[in-house]
């Protein structure tokens, strides 16, 4: 019997908002001296088992040669290792990597006989794979395995997807060098400067078009979003006068009838 059967029968996930918040913090705290990539990846699969209907979870990352490489597995019984390794050749994990989309596997024997056989030997009856994406590019896949048949709970799957997204970003931002106190001061000052630039740009738009500061901020954000640019980049262009306020407002503010 699945250790999460009681969750499915009661319709409750057993998760508290505090524990979920703590889990997210543990996945993004790349400044912690003890949080190297291996730690972050292990935390991801552990949280997925703790907060979803999965009885085991595995993480595979895309290698430089273009294949999937197993990186972390969470499994109380130690039977998921082979199933996760199988994803590098066949199964929902491989399909999720190739398509960049979540892939459920409720009846895996029909599409992936080798994966299905490996899963059955380990006692798993269903699976679900989620891509890890950064800037719309898939860098790995998260595979959830359950001993119970049928779909896993939507709330848990949604949470696992969010865990995967923040972990992908954290892994790409991790640096091997320890963060020095001076680095923190420099980064904080950069944030302050960026905010000042944004407020100046909003003021320029407001003065040009008669908008309120809040409306100017919405127009500025819409302009950046439609052009696939960072908000700070557009704000800096306005302040440096390489972008005219009228250009922004003409593109985003409807003309009066």
NULOPA-229194 format. One record per residue (C-alpha): residue number from 1; y, x, z; residue in three letters. Coordinates in Angstrom, 2 decimals, always signed. Example, Ala and Ser with C-alpha at 12.3 -4.5 7.8 and 13.67 -1.06 7.14 Angstrom:
2
PT  seq       py       px       pz  type
PT    1    -4.50   +12.30    +7.80   ALA
PT    2    -1.06   +13.67    +7.14   SER
END
This chain:
257
PT  seq       py       px       pz  type
PT    1    +0.00    +0.00    +0.00   UNK
PT    2    +3.48    +1.19    -0.81   UNK
PT    3    +5.51    +2.23    +2.17   UNK
PT    4    +8.33    +0.12    +0.69   UNK
PT    5    +6.30    -3.09    +0.35   UNK
PT    6    +8.05    -4.61    +3.34   UNK
PT    7   +11.40    -4.02    +1.65   UNK
PT    8   +10.36    -5.92    -1.45   UNK
PT    9    +8.88    -8.83    +0.47   UNK
PT   10   +11.91    -9.25    +2.70   UNK
PT   11   +14.44    -8.62    -0.09   UNK
PT   12   +16.26    -6.09    +2.08   UNK
PT   13   +16.81    -2.45    +1.30   UNK
PT   14   +17.16    -1.29    +4.89   UNK
PT   15   +20.15    +0.88    +4.04   UNK
PT   16   +23.36    +0.95    +6.02   UNK
PT   17   +26.73    +1.67    +4.52   UNK
PT   18   +27.13    +4.63    +6.87   UNK
PT   19   +23.89    +6.25    +5.77   UNK
PT   20   +24.69    +5.68    +2.11   UNK
PT   21   +28.13    +7.23    +2.58   UNK
PT   22   +26.59   +10.24    +4.33   UNK
PT   23   +24.12   +10.64    +1.48   UNK
PT   24   +26.92   +10.72    -1.10   UNK
PT   25   +28.86   +13.28    +0.92   UNK
PT   26   +25.79   +15.52    +1.15   UNK
PT   27   +25.44   +15.47    -2.64   UNK
PT   28   +29.03   +16.43    -3.47   UNK
PT   29   +29.78   +18.96    -0.73   UNK
PT   30   +29.64   +22.00    -2.99   UNK
PT   31   +32.03   +23.91    -0.72   UNK
PT   32   +29.45   +24.01    +2.08   UNK
PT   33   +28.17   +27.59    +2.33   UNK
PT   34   +24.57   +26.30    +2.62   UNK
PT   35   +24.75   +23.92    -0.37   UNK
PT   36   +23.34   +25.84    -3.31   UNK
PT   37   +21.92   +24.01    -6.38   UNK
PT   38   +18.39   +23.94    -4.98   UNK
PT   39   +19.61   +22.24    -1.82   UNK
PT   40   +21.58   +19.67    -3.81   UNK
PT   41   +18.62   +18.87    -6.06   UNK
PT   42   +16.27   +18.47    -3.09   UNK
PT   43   +18.79   +16.20    -1.39   UNK
PT   44   +18.96   +14.03    -4.51   UNK
PT   45   +15.23   +13.33    -4.68   UNK
PT   46   +14.98   +12.90    -0.90   UNK
PT   47   +17.78   +10.30    -0.91   UNK
PT   48   +16.14    +8.45    -3.78   UNK
PT   49   +12.94    +8.04    -1.79   UNK
PT   50   +14.90    +7.05    +1.32   UNK
PT   51   +17.17    +4.47    -0.34   UNK
PT   52   +15.08    +2.93    -3.14   UNK
PT   53   +11.66    +1.34    -3.58   UNK
PT   54   +10.31    +4.63    -4.90   UNK
PT   55    +7.51    +6.36    -3.00   UNK
PT   56    +8.22    +9.67    -4.76   UNK
PT   57   +10.96   +11.14    -6.91   UNK
PT   58   +11.27   +14.13    -9.17   UNK
PT   59   +14.11   +15.91   -10.93   UNK
PT   60   +13.83   +17.77   -14.23   UNK
PT   61   +16.65   +19.73   -15.84   UNK
PT   62   +17.18   +20.58   -19.50   UNK
PT   63   +16.57   +24.28   -20.09   UNK
PT   64   +18.41   +26.53   -22.50   UNK
PT   65   +15.39   +26.32   -24.81   UNK
PT   66   +15.74   +22.57   -25.04   UNK
PT   67   +12.85   +21.40   -22.84   UNK
PT   68   +12.59   +19.73   -19.45   UNK
PT   69   +11.82   +21.90   -16.43   UNK
PT   70   +10.74   +20.42   -13.06   UNK
PT   71   +13.20   +21.41   -10.34   UNK
PT   72   +12.58   +19.24    -7.25   UNK
PT   73   +10.04   +16.71    -6.01   UNK
PT   74   +10.09   +14.45    -2.96   UNK
PT   75    +6.66   +13.07    -2.09   UNK
PT   76    +5.23   +12.48    +1.39   UNK
PT   77    +1.64   +12.79    +0.14   UNK
PT   78    +2.19   +15.70    -2.23   UNK
PT   79    +0.60   +13.84    -5.16   UNK
PT   80    +3.65   +13.53    -7.40   UNK
PT   81    +3.91   +17.16    -8.53   UNK
PT   82    +1.58   +16.76   -11.50   UNK
PT   83    +3.15   +13.45   -12.51   UNK
PT   84    +6.62   +14.97   -12.55   UNK
PT   85    +5.41   +18.00   -14.53   UNK
PT   86    +3.93   +15.61   -17.08   UNK
PT   87    +7.44   +14.31   -17.82   UNK
PT   88    +8.21   +17.56   -19.61   UNK
PT   89    +5.76   +16.48   -22.33   UNK
PT   90    +5.39   +12.70   -22.19   UNK
PT   91    +6.58    +9.70   -20.25   UNK
PT   92    +9.73    +7.82   -19.26   UNK
PT   93   +11.46   +11.05   -18.23   UNK
PT   94   +11.11   +12.54   -21.69   UNK
PT   95   +12.29    +9.29   -23.29   UNK
PT   96   +15.30    +9.07   -20.95   UNK
PT   97   +16.31   +12.60   -21.88   UNK
PT   98   +16.03   +11.93   -25.60   UNK
PT   99   +17.89    +8.60   -25.50   UNK
PT  100   +20.31    +9.24   -22.63   UNK
PT  101   +19.39    +5.83   -21.21   UNK
PT  102   +17.42    +4.55   -18.18   UNK
PT  103   +13.77    +3.93   -19.02   UNK
PT  104   +11.45    +1.66   -17.00   UNK
PT  105    +7.69    +2.20   -17.19   UNK
PT  106    +5.92    -0.84   -15.77   UNK
PT  107    +2.88    -0.50   -18.05   UNK
PT  108    +2.94    +3.19   -19.01   UNK
PT  109    -0.63    +3.28   -20.37   UNK
PT  110    +0.45    +1.58   -23.59   UNK
PT  111    +3.07    +4.15   -24.59   UNK
PT  112    +2.12    +7.30   -22.69   UNK
PT  113    -1.63    +7.50   -22.04   UNK
PT  114    -1.58   +11.02   -20.59   UNK
PT  115    +1.28   +10.22   -18.25   UNK
PT  116    -0.38    +6.94   -17.26   UNK
PT  117    -3.65    +8.69   -16.43   UNK
PT  118    -1.84   +11.30   -14.33   UNK
PT  119    +0.13    +8.59   -12.52   UNK
PT  120    -2.98    +6.50   -11.79   UNK
PT  121    -4.82    +9.49   -10.37   UNK
PT  122    -1.90   +10.04    -7.99   UNK
PT  123    -1.80    +6.35    -7.05   UNK
PT  124    +1.44    +5.38    -8.80   UNK
PT  125    +1.66    +2.06   -10.66   UNK
PT  126    +5.25    +2.02   -11.93   UNK
PT  127    +8.02    +4.47   -12.79   UNK
PT  128   +11.67    +4.54   -13.68   UNK
PT  129   +13.63    +7.38   -15.28   UNK
PT  130   +17.39    +7.89   -15.16   UNK
PT  131   +19.44   +10.49   -17.05   UNK
PT  132   +21.76   +12.96   -15.32   UNK
PT  133   +24.89   +13.06   -17.47   UNK
PT  134   +28.04   +15.16   -17.55   UNK
PT  135   +30.73   +14.34   -20.12   UNK
PT  136   +28.29   +12.04   -21.94   UNK
PT  137   +25.75   +14.84   -22.25   UNK
PT  138   +22.33   +14.57   -20.60   UNK
PT  139   +21.55   +17.64   -18.51   UNK
PT  140   +18.44   +16.35   -16.77   UNK
PT  141   +16.41   +13.31   -15.73   UNK
PT  142   +15.55   +11.71   -12.41   UNK
PT  143   +12.10   +10.09   -12.22   UNK
PT  144   +11.24    +7.50    -9.56   UNK
PT  145    +7.57    +6.70    -8.88   UNK
PT  146    +6.21    +3.70    -6.96   UNK
PT  147    +2.73    +2.82    -5.77   UNK
PT  148    +3.43    -0.90    -6.06   UNK
PT  149    +3.30    -2.68    -9.39   UNK
PT  150    +6.33    -4.39   -10.86   UNK
PT  151   +10.00    -3.50   -11.15   UNK
PT  152   +11.88    -1.67    -8.42   UNK
PT  153   +14.83    -3.34    -6.71   UNK
PT  154   +18.04    -3.43    -8.75   UNK
PT  155   +20.21    -2.37    -5.82   UNK
PT  156   +18.16    +0.73    -5.19   UNK
PT  157   +18.08    +1.64    -8.88   UNK
PT  158   +21.84    +1.26    -9.09   UNK
PT  159   +22.23    +3.54    -6.09   UNK
PT  160   +19.84    +6.11    -7.56   UNK
PT  161   +21.92    +6.13   -10.74   UNK
PT  162   +25.06    +6.76    -8.73   UNK
PT  163   +23.31    +9.54    -6.80   UNK
PT  164   +22.28   +11.11   -10.12   UNK
PT  165   +25.79   +10.93   -11.56   UNK
PT  166   +27.53   +12.58    -8.59   UNK
PT  167   +24.81   +15.23    -8.29   UNK
PT  168   +25.15   +16.13   -11.97   UNK
PT  169   +28.87   +16.66   -11.52   UNK
PT  170   +28.38   +18.64    -8.32   UNK
PT  171   +25.81   +20.94    -9.96   UNK
PT  172   +28.18   +21.70   -12.82   UNK
PT  173   +31.05   +22.45   -10.39   UNK
PT  174   +29.04   +24.67    -8.03   UNK
PT  175   +30.03   +28.34    -7.95   UNK
PT  176   +27.99   +31.17    -6.40   UNK
PT  177   +31.03   +32.81    -4.82   UNK
PT  178   +31.92   +31.51    -1.35   UNK
PT  179   +35.20   +29.64    -1.12   UNK
PT  180   +37.90   +31.62    +0.69   UNK
PT  181   +40.67   +30.14    +2.79   UNK
PT  182   +43.20   +31.30    +0.20   UNK
PT  183   +41.27   +29.42    -2.51   UNK
PT  184   +41.55   +26.18    -0.54   UNK
PT  185   +45.30   +26.65    -0.09   UNK
PT  186   +45.72   +27.34    -3.81   UNK
PT  187   +43.72   +24.29    -4.82   UNK
PT  188   +45.59   +22.06    -2.39   UNK
PT  189   +48.92   +23.26    -3.74   UNK
PT  190   +47.70   +22.55    -7.28   UNK
PT  191   +46.97   +18.97    -6.25   UNK
PT  192   +50.45   +18.61    -4.78   UNK
PT  193   +52.05   +20.02    -7.93   UNK
PT  194   +50.01   +17.72   -10.17   UNK
PT  195   +51.07   +14.70    -8.14   UNK
PT  196   +54.74   +15.74    -8.36   UNK
PT  197   +54.43   +16.13   -12.14   UNK
PT  198   +52.87   +12.69   -12.43   UNK
PT  199   +55.62   +11.04   -10.39   UNK
PT  200   +58.27   +12.76   -12.51   UNK
PT  201   +56.60   +11.53   -15.70   UNK
PT  202   +56.41    +7.99   -14.34   UNK
PT  203   +60.11    +8.14   -13.54   UNK
PT  204   +60.92    +9.29   -17.07   UNK
PT  205   +58.95    +6.39   -18.54   UNK
PT  206   +60.56    +3.91   -16.19   UNK
PT  207   +64.06    +5.12   -17.07   UNK
PT  208   +63.28    +4.96   -20.78   UNK
PT  209   +61.76    +1.48   -20.86   UNK
PT  210   +63.05    -0.37   -17.81   UNK
PT  211   +59.57    -0.57   -16.31   UNK
PT  212   +58.87    -0.32   -12.60   UNK
PT  213   +57.24    +2.86   -11.32   UNK
PT  214   +53.93    +1.04   -10.95   UNK
PT  215   +54.09    -0.33   -14.48   UNK
PT  216   +55.03    +3.09   -15.84   UNK
PT  217   +51.99    +4.55   -14.13   UNK
PT  218   +49.73    +1.96   -15.77   UNK
PT  219   +51.25    +2.64   -19.20   UNK
PT  220   +50.84    +6.38   -18.75   UNK
PT  221   +47.20    +5.99   -17.69   UNK
PT  222   +46.48    +3.67   -20.63   UNK
PT  223   +48.03    +6.14   -23.09   UNK
PT  224   +45.92    +9.01   -21.75   UNK
PT  225   +42.74    +6.93   -21.68   UNK
PT  226   +43.07    +5.67   -25.26   UNK
PT  227   +43.50    +9.21   -26.53   UNK
PT  228   +40.76   +10.75   -24.42   UNK
PT  229   +43.21   +12.99   -22.59   UNK
PT  230   +43.62   +13.80   -18.94   UNK
PT  231   +46.36   +11.93   -17.17   UNK
PT  232   +47.79   +15.19   -15.83   UNK
PT  233   +47.93   +16.67   -19.31   UNK
PT  234   +49.95   +13.75   -20.66   UNK
PT  235   +52.24   +13.82   -17.63   UNK
PT  236   +52.87   +17.55   -18.10   UNK
PT  237   +53.69   +16.99   -21.78   UNK
PT  238   +56.31   +14.42   -20.80   UNK
PT  239   +57.87   +16.67   -18.18   UNK
PT  240   +57.87   +19.64   -20.59   UNK
PT  241   +59.42   +17.33   -23.22   UNK
PT  242   +56.75   +18.05   -25.79   UNK
PT  243   +55.97   +14.33   -25.68   UNK
PT  244   +58.77   +11.78   -25.87   UNK
PT  245   +58.75    +8.86   -23.40   UNK
PT  246   +59.46    +6.55   -26.30   UNK
PT  247   +56.24    +7.62   -27.99   UNK
PT  248   +54.22    +6.53   -24.96   UNK
PT  249   +55.99    +3.25   -24.42   UNK
PT  250   +55.96    +2.38   -28.13   UNK
PT  251   +52.19    +2.82   -28.18   UNK
PT  252   +51.41    +0.90   -24.98   UNK
PT  253   +54.22    -1.57   -24.22   UNK
PT  254   +54.22    -4.74   -26.36   UNK
PT  255   +57.45    -5.34   -28.22   UNK
PT  256   +59.46    -8.36   -26.97   UNK
PT  257   +59.03   -11.49   -29.07   UNK
END
